[in-house]
Amino acid sequence: MKDDPSKLLSTAEVAAHLDVTRQRVLELITEQRLPAIKVGRSYVVRAGDLAALTLYKVGRPPAKATKKGGKK
């Protein structure tokens, strides 16, 4: 993928690269977080657009570490 940023990837290839489901890739496209081109009934994604995508972890962020032993 790093070799050619204009390479077109299927939604299944994108899902495998991101370690998410194909449905999640379609949601990212629908939310316009991932640019895609519609070809017939399917979508394709440029490798360069995939490299620019930032996914965030789901859930509550970890609690900040506190000093043990009470007040300082």
Buried (B, 14 or more C-beta within 10 A) or exposed (E): EEEEEEBBBBBEBBBEBBEBEBEBBBEBBEEEEBBBEEEEEEBBBBBBBBEEBEEEEEEEEEEEEEEEEEEE
